[in-house]
Amino acid sequence: MALEEFSREQIERYSRHIRLAGFGPGGQRKLLESSVLMVGAGGLGSAALPYLAAAGVGKIGIADDDWVELPNLHRQVIYFSADIGRRKTASAAETLRALNPDCRVTTHPVRLSASNIQEIVRGYDLVLDGSDNFPTRFLVADCCWFEKIPLVSAAAVGFEGQLFTVLPGPRAPCHRCLMPEPPEADRAASCRLNGILGPVAGVMGTLQAVEALKVLLGIGSDMAERFLQYNALEGSFRTLKRTQDPDCPLCGEQPSITSLSAHSIRRCADGQSESCHHGDLRTG
């Protein structure tokens, strides 16, 4: 791709990208032609979304049915006190459009379900999951697998975070290879019940944006066969290997999950909607 295809403003806006070795004008053009859906506009989405827009991702979708509340503001830094009571999708979209007019923002202010998710995710090149409950996480992961859409999933609670990528394919481990079924409600940690150090959500959301850009550009080493754990108190990152499970109910040799019909989306066990839940994940 030649620089002549960019406007003068675009050349200046993306100059630090264009100068990157292995990136160049072609990489920037690829981002401008790409589309990403962010599921959840909480702590993770607040960090990932501005970086995706600033990077020049051409189309960004935001799926979230919540409103901005005061307890969100210590970590959901895309919102301000004046946004309390507004829909998160509307407020976040306004910020992204102001940040980069090259970015077309589509909002989906609905709770995802088996009846609407496929229509929403179709047409996006990649999905980021920053949702707040296990039923939604499993629905999103299963749908992306069936639709063959790459998924970058992250979670954060307390002082810890997790991240991995799923690239649907014949020998690639899926989400259920790592965690076959959602944990029981009393085993699922939540930001509302367990708290969260605000910047931890920012760290994991930013890493989601990094991995998303790498997948879109086809550069670097992806997280498709790895699982990243972050411990803020220790200041440490730990990477574990992920492998495909031949008995996996979704991608195994004899899968028992062949459609989204079994999914029933419900709200968190405490009736609230917070930034993220996570549990004990299985690694290879």
C-alpha positions in Angstrom: 0.0 0.0 0.0 1.4 3.4 -1.0 1.3 6.4 1.3 -0.4 8.3 -1.5 -3.6 6.4 -0.7 -3.8 8.0 2.7 -4.9 11.6 3.4 -2.4 14.0 4.8 -4.1 13.8 8.2 -4.0 10.0 8.2 -0.3 10.0 7.4 0.3 12.2 10.4 -2.2 10.4 12.7 -0.8 6.9 12.1 2.9 7.9 11.5 4.2 5.9 14.4 2.4 2.8 13.2 3.6 3.3 9.6 7.2 3.6 10.8 7.1 0.3 12.6 9.2 -2.4 11.0 6.9 -5.0 9.5 3.8 -2.8 9.8 4.1 0.1 7.3 1.3 1.6 5.2 -0.1 -1.9 4.3 -0.6 -2.8 8.0 -2.4 0.5 8.6 -4.6 0.0 5.6 -5.5 -3.5 6.9 -6.6 -2.0 10.2 -8.7 0.6 8.5 -10.5 -2.2 6.6 -10.9 -4.4 9.7 -13.9 -4.7 12.1 -13.9 -5.7 15.8 -16.8 -6.4 18.2 -16.2 -5.7 21.9 -18.6 -7.6 24.1 -18.8 -5.7 27.4 -18.0 -2.1 27.9 -16.8 -2.4 31.5 -13.3 -2.3 32.9 -11.8 -4.4 30.1 -13.7 -2.7 27.3 -12.9 0.8 28.7 -9.2 0.1 28.2 -9.4 -1.9 24.9 -11.8 0.3 23.0 -9.9 3.6 22.9 -6.7 1.8 21.8 -8.6 0.0 19.0 -10.1 3.3 17.8 -6.9 5.2 18.1 -5.1 2.4 16.1 -7.5 3.0 13.2 -9.7 -0.1 13.3 -12.3 0.8 10.7 -15.4 -0.6 12.4 -15.9 -1.2 16.1 -19.0 -2.7 17.5 -19.9 -2.4 21.2 -22.4 -4.9 22.8 -23.5 -4.0 26.3 -27.0 -3.5 27.9 -25.9 -1.6 31.0 -25.9 2.0 32.2 -23.0 3.9 33.8 -23.1 3.7 37.6 -20.9 5.4 40.2 -19.1 2.2 41.3 -18.0 1.7 37.7 -15.8 4.8 37.6 -12.8 3.6 39.6 -11.9 1.3 36.7 -14.1 2.0 33.7 -12.1 5.0 32.6 -13.9 5.7 29.3 -16.7 7.2 31.4 -17.0 10.3 33.5 -19.2 11.4 36.4 -21.4 13.3 34.0 -22.1 10.0 32.2 -23.8 8.3 35.2 -27.2 7.1 34.1 -26.3 7.0 30.4 -26.2 3.9 28.4 -22.6 2.6 28.3 -22.8 1.9 24.5 -23.9 5.5 23.8 -21.3 7.1 26.0 -18.4 4.9 24.8 -19.4 5.4 21.1 -19.3 9.2 21.6 -15.8 9.0 23.0 -14.5 6.7 20.3 -15.9 8.9 17.5 -14.4 12.0 19.1 -11.0 10.2 19.4 -10.8 9.1 15.7 -13.3 10.0 13.0 -11.9 7.2 10.8 -13.6 4.7 13.1 -17.2 3.8 12.5 -18.9 2.8 15.7 -21.9 0.5 15.9 -23.8 0.0 19.2 -25.7 -3.1 20.3 -27.4 -2.1 23.6 -28.9 -5.5 24.2 -28.2 -8.5 26.4 -26.8 -11.2 24.2 -28.7 -14.4 23.8 -28.8 -17.5 21.7 -31.5 -15.9 19.6 -29.6 -12.7 18.7 -25.8 -13.3 19.0 -25.1 -14.8 15.6 -26.8 -11.9 13.8 -24.7 -9.5 15.8 -21.3 -11.2 15.5 -21.5 -12.0 11.8 -19.6 -9.5 9.7 -17.0 -8.8 12.3 -13.4 -10.0 11.7 -12.7 -10.5 15.4 -14.5 -10.5 18.8 -13.1 -9.3 22.2 -14.9 -10.7 25.2 -14.9 -8.6 28.3 -18.3 -9.7 29.5 -19.3 -9.9 33.2 -20.7 -13.4 33.6 -19.9 -17.0 32.7 -23.1 -17.7 30.7 -22.4 -14.8 28.4 -18.7 -15.8 28.1 -19.6 -19.3 27.1 -22.3 -18.2 24.7 -19.8 -15.7 23.0 -17.0 -18.4 22.8 -19.3 -21.1 21.4 -20.8 -18.7 18.8 -17.4 -17.5 17.7 -16.3 -21.1 17.3 -19.3 -21.9 15.1 -19.0 -18.7 13.1 -15.2 -19.3 12.7 -14.4 -15.8 14.1 -11.2 -15.3 16.2 -11.8 -14.5 19.9 -9.6 -12.7 22.4 -10.9 -13.3 25.9 -9.8 -11.6 29.1 -10.9 -11.4 32.7 -9.9 -9.5 35.8 -10.9 -9.6 39.5 -9.1 -8.7 42.7 -5.4 -8.4 41.9 -5.4 -10.9 39.0 -6.1 -11.1 35.3 -6.3 -13.8 32.6 -6.1 -13.7 28.8 -6.1 -16.1 25.9 -7.0 -16.2 22.2 -9.1 -18.7 20.3 -8.4 -19.1 16.5 -11.1 -21.6 15.2 -9.5 -24.4 13.3 -9.2 -28.2 13.1 -6.3 -28.5 15.6 -6.8 -25.4 17.6 -7.9 -25.5 21.3 -11.2 -23.8 21.8 -12.5 -22.1 24.9 -14.0 -25.3 26.3 -10.7 -27.1 26.0 -9.6 -24.8 28.7 -12.8 -24.7 30.7 -15.4 -27.3 29.7 -18.3 -25.9 31.7 -19.2 -22.8 33.6 -18.3 -23.1 37.3 -21.0 -23.1 40.0 -22.2 -19.7 41.0 -20.5 -19.9 44.5 -17.1 -20.6 42.8 -17.3 -17.6 40.5 -15.4 -14.6 41.7 -16.9 -11.2 40.8 -15.8 -7.6 41.1 -18.9 -6.7 43.0 -18.3 -9.4 45.7 -14.5 -9.7 45.7 -13.5 -6.2 44.5 -10.9 -5.3 41.9 -7.9 -3.0 41.8 -8.9 -0.6 39.0 -5.7 -0.6 36.9 -5.7 -4.4 36.8 -8.7 -4.2 34.4 -6.8 -1.6 32.4 -3.8 -3.9 32.1 -5.8 -6.8 30.8 -8.0 -4.7 28.5 -4.9 -3.1 27.0 -3.4 -6.6 26.5 -6.6 -7.6 24.7 -6.2 -4.6 22.3 -2.6 -5.7 21.7 -3.6 -9.2 20.9 -6.5 -8.1 18.7 -4.2 -5.9 16.6 -1.7 -8.8 16.2 -4.4 -11.2 15.1 -5.8 -8.6 12.6 -2.4 -7.9 11.2 -1.1 -11.5 11.3 2.1 -10.4 13.2 4.0 -11.8 16.2 3.2 -14.9 18.2 -0.5 -15.2 19.1 -2.0 -16.5 22.3 -4.0 -19.3 20.6 -2.1 -22.1 22.4 -1.2 -20.2 25.5 -2.9 -18.8 28.6 -1.7 -15.7 30.3 -2.0 -15.1 34.1 -1.2 -11.7 35.6 -0.7 -11.1 39.3 -0.5 -7.4 40.2 0.7 -8.0 43.8 3.6 -10.1 42.6 4.2 -7.9 39.6 4.3 -11.1 37.6 3.1 -12.6 34.3 2.9 -16.4 33.9 2.2 -18.1 30.6 0.9 -21.7 30.4 0.5 -24.0 27.4 -3.0 -24.8 26.1 -3.7 -27.9 24.1 -6.7 -29.3 22.3 -8.8 -31.7 24.4 -9.9 -34.8 22.2 -12.9 -35.1 24.6 -13.9 -31.5 24.4 -17.7 -31.1 24.2 -17.3 -28.4 21.5 -14.3 -29.2 19.3 -13.5 -32.8 20.3 -13.7 -36.0 18.3 -17.3 -36.5 19.3 -18.7 -33.1 20.2 -21.9 -32.9 22.2 -22.4 -29.2 21.6 -23.3 -28.6 18.0 -25.5 -25.5 18.2 -26.4 -22.6 20.5 -29.8 -24.0 21.4 -28.7 -25.2 24.9 -27.7 -21.7 26.0 -29.8 -19.8 28.4 -28.4 -16.4 29.4 -29.1 -15.2 32.9 -27.7 -12.4 35.0 -25.1 -12.8 37.7 -26.0 -14.9 40.7 -26.3 -11.7 42.8 -28.6 -10.1 40.3 -26.0 -7.4 39.4 -23.9 -6.8 36.4 -20.2 -6.1 37.1 -17.1 -5.9 35.0 -16.0 -9.6 35.0 -16.1 -13.0 36.5 -13.5 -15.8 36.3 -12.9 -19.2 37.9 -10.5 -22.1 37.8 -9.4 -22.7 34.2 -7.9 -25.9 33.0 -4.6 -25.9 31.1 -2.9 -28.4 29.0 
